[in-house]
Amino acid sequence: MAQIISNSVDFNQLNSSSYSIWKNAVIGGILGVVYILIYLAFRPLLPLAAASGIAMILTAVTGISAMVWQKMVQPLIIAVSTGAVLWGLAVWFDGLVWFEIAIWCMMLFSMAYVLFSGLIHHLRLIFALIAIVLIVIAARVVVGL
């Protein structure tokens, strides 16, 4: 017969061992490059906004996979919030040279991943979700101006 030895899990220990600002920044930077490559693959076939949207969705899925592989906490929330903030990224950079776009995408994805993973790591989940929703709303309002 099975016996339960301990039914408590110390989630703070799990979170602290898997959190690194640099790891999140590197994952974000790599995903910025992935976004550009996917966007460039779909751009000849689709309009600008559609190619940008498909690239963002596929990049978010790739980001979730990378964060699960790295044992990061709440990868779905981080990827969705990054996607919501950076939605329409290709429209912002239309007309720039490819290496400028790559640099901007790497920086923006890195900053978004560090910001959202830091909020998830350092705050209780409900407070982190409230902060993330407010940040996403503020970013979308600023972008819409």
ChimeraX attribute file (.defattr): number of C-alpha atoms within 10 A of each C-alpha:
attribute: neighborCount
match mode: 1-to-1
recipient: residues
	/A:1	2
	/A:2	4
	/A:3	5
	/A:4	5
	/A:5	6
	/A:6	6
	/A:7	5
	/A:8	6
	/A:9	8
	/A:10	7
	/A:11	9
	/A:12	10
	/A:13	9
	/A:14	13
	/A:15	16
	/A:16	13
	/A:17	10
	/A:18	13
	/A:19	18
	/A:20	15
	/A:21	15
	/A:22	11
	/A:23	17
	/A:24	24
	/A:25	22
	/A:26	18
	/A:27	20
	/A:28	26
	/A:29	24
	/A:30	18
	/A:31	23
	/A:32	24
	/A:33	19
	/A:34	22
	/A:35	27
	/A:36	23
	/A:37	15
	/A:38	17
	/A:39	24
	/A:40	16
	/A:41	13
	/A:42	17
	/A:43	17
	/A:44	10
	/A:45	10
	/A:46	13
	/A:47	10
	/A:48	16
	/A:49	16
	/A:50	16
	/A:51	21
	/A:52	23
	/A:53	18
	/A:54	16
	/A:55	26
	/A:56	29
	/A:57	16
	/A:58	15
	/A:59	24
	/A:60	23
	/A:61	16
	/A:62	16
	/A:63	25
	/A:64	20
	/A:65	15
	/A:66	16
	/A:67	20
	/A:68	14
	/A:69	9
	/A:70	15
	/A:71	15
	/A:72	22
	/A:73	19
	/A:74	16
	/A:75	23
	/A:76	16
	/A:77	17
	/A:78	26
	/A:79	26
	/A:80	18
	/A:81	21
	/A:82	25
	/A:83	20
	/A:84	16
	/A:85	21
	/A:86	21
	/A:87	19
	/A:88	19
	/A:89	21
	/A:90	25
	/A:91	12
	/A:92	12
	/A:93	15
	/A:94	11
	/A:95	9
	/A:96	11
	/A:97	9
	/A:98	13
	/A:99	10
	/A:100	11
	/A:101	20
	/A:102	20
	/A:103	13
	/A:104	17
	/A:105	25
	/A:106	23
	/A:107	17
	/A:108	20
	/A:109	27
	/A:110	24
	/A:111	19
	/A:112	22
	/A:113	26
	/A:114	22
	/A:115	19
	/A:116	24
	/A:117	24
	/A:118	17
	/A:119	18
	/A:120	23
	/A:121	20
	/A:122	14
	/A:123	12
	/A:124	10
	/A:125	13
	/A:126	10
	/A:127	13
	/A:128	19
	/A:129	17
	/A:130	11
	/A:131	16
	/A:132	21
	/A:133	15
	/A:134	12
	/A:135	16
	/A:136	18
	/A:137	14
	/A:138	13
	/A:139	14
	/A:140	15
	/A:141	10
	/A:142	9
	/A:143	13
	/A:144	7
	/A:145	5
